[in-house]
């Protein structure tokens, strides 16, 4: 693994990246947060294997907090999913009617 200052395949600023991620539907956001949580755990495992216990401990804590954030995003999705689906159905119907 090679750490970098920027996401290689994303040319915008970190602020824009945060905005773009924040604009995901909450179920997609939850999935992304879980993937990031898993990555932090793997990094923690790697550092623990290298004897870097303090670093590993912080990465494990980061992983746990990201997993918690994913759970909250799931709850947010459960709350808004019916409204999103209703909006999508209405938008599709309006689009078909306009044709």
Beta strands, then each sheet from edge to edge (+ up, - down):
end
